[in-house]
Amino acid sequence: MSTPSQSRTWAEPFKIKVIEHVRIPSQQEREAAIREAGYNTFLLRSDEVYIDLLTDSGTTAMSDRQWAAMMIGDEAYAGSRSFYRLEAAVQEWYGYKYVVPTHQGRGAENLLSKTMIKPGDIVPGNMYFTTTRLHQELAGGTFTDIIIPEAHDPASLHPFKGNVDLAKLESVILEFGPDKIPYVSLAATVNLAGGQPISLENVRAVRELTNKYGIKVILDAARIVENAYFIQQREPGCQSRTIASIVKEMCSYTDGCTMSAKKDPLVNIGGFLAVNDHAIYEEAANLAVIYEGLHTYGGMAGRDMEALATGIEESLHEDHIRARVGQILYLGKKLIDAGIPIVQPIGGHGVFLDARAFLPHIPQEQYPAQALAAALYLDSGVRSMERGIVSAGRNKNGEENKPKLELVRLTIPRRVYTQAHMDVVAESVQIVYSHRDTIRCLKMIHEPKYLRFFQARFEPLG
Ligand SMILES: *Cc1c(COP(=O)(O)O)cnc(C)c1O
């Protein structure tokens, strides 16, 4: 496949074989729907949504090859042929030895945390992810952030804002002692920082540092292909390398990964835990029979494992990932040109609006990002989601965590929308921006105990 030059226009590397109709809900319907949903876009019904940018999780359009693979799924309870095909794909493309399928990413996080974390342990990570941190805490661990400070600054143009601050990591190791650190939790790309990548050089350095102290490194690989694309585009010496070789090298510096296959691997449900250490594998495979299913299906149907094995391979195609990230850059650039405050550099899976800068009249305790997501839905039926104080939840003392980043995420599903949809989204954000001073503060009127952002309810103030 030849690479089009950067100066030429590009198009999606597929044509459309099946379509799904979408509908624009009326202004009246949108007003009723968002009120009914307690101003939480997670509580909208998808029939009330026009363009759905809530998440890129499990929202992928599968290819004809994946649908064909599903027909040959082996639904045997034990030893399914489809499991061995998935295992071989993980070994070939990521390079890990042992694979435990799980129903999705958090299933793998649960098995990993229960297997590796003891009460009182410290888990350093390059910024937290909601479910990852919760499973670490439920296993008795405490998450410690070791990302570089630039990650917390939406205006910093650092090319690898997902990087680990190596000095900080070493000081955490020296403060608590290597015995208290079961592993370093390394995300690629960093979702909550705005889809920001980690450099190959940094992953290598994390490996060298942890080797010195005998500490393992576990990768959150949900968005590793997007990360590899940024490495190929930005890191000196990587321009002529293939995405597949960069992914494999990244994995080679780690001892295992948790995978939400609903992201880069291009399927609607599924995940796995992959490790190189046989003892860890055995324990996790044993726990899988309690929480997931037998270790050769882990909550997935045989057909799901077939679609995933094919999806892993397709996700590494150069033209796929270039168009995937290209669509996000296209939307992000439109918003930057219109003067909208967004997190820069533009991330790999979505465009993140900076709600603090967008709505300076709303204090963080009155949920500016939540209010902005609701306002965008009201304008056009475009669904986005909050990634700010609501997502950050409360600390062990019951106080609200107050993250520096107060963002609204416009997350682009893989292979689902066209550039024309992106134009509609950009226009709606601009319209909302033009009347931003009329957007009201919110009050939380229902707060669930775990991962509150999914189910919390709000009411406008004043
Ligand atoms: C989605 C996601 C998870 C959790 O995976 P699920 O499949 O939603 O359970 C973990 N880490 C990252 C970075 C994710 O994006």
The ligand as an SDF file (V2000), in Angstrom:
LIG
                    3D

 15 15  0  0  0  0  0  0  0  0999 V2000
  -11.8360    1.4680   28.3340 C   0  0  0  0  0  0  0  0  0  0  0  0
  -10.5860    1.4380   29.0550 C   0  0  0  0  0  0  0  0  0  0  0  0
  -10.3880    0.5720   30.1240 C   0  0  0  0  0  0  0  0  0  0  0  0
  -11.4700   -0.3370   30.6740 C   0  0  0  0  0  0  0  0  0  0  0  0
  -11.9130   -1.2440   29.7370 O   0  0  0  0  0  0  0  0  0  0  0  0
  -13.4510   -1.7060   29.5870 P   0  0  0  0  0  0  0  0  0  0  0  0
  -13.4190   -2.5610   28.3680 O   0  0  0  0  0  0  0  0  0  0  0  0
  -14.2980   -0.4680   29.4390 O   0  0  0  0  0  0  0  0  0  0  0  0
  -13.8070   -2.4720   30.8090 O   0  0  0  0  0  0  0  0  0  0  0  0
   -9.1520    0.5980   30.7460 C   0  0  0  0  0  0  0  0  0  0  0  0
   -8.1790    1.4320   30.3580 N   0  0  0  0  0  0  0  0  0  0  0  0
   -8.3390    2.2840   29.3270 C   0  0  0  0  0  0  0  0  0  0  0  0
   -7.2320    3.1960   28.9190 C   0  0  0  0  0  0  0  0  0  0  0  0
   -9.5480    2.3200   28.6520 C   0  0  0  0  0  0  0  0  0  0  0  0
   -9.7040    3.1860   27.6480 O   0  0  0  0  0  0  0  0  0  0  0  0
  1  2  1  0
  2  3  1  0
  2 14  2  0
  3  4  1  0
  3 10  2  0
  4  5  1  0
  5  6  1  0
  6  7  2  0
  6  8  1  0
  6  9  1  0
 10 11  1  0
 11 12  2  0
 12 13  1  0
 12 14  1  0
 14 15  1  0
M  END
$$$$
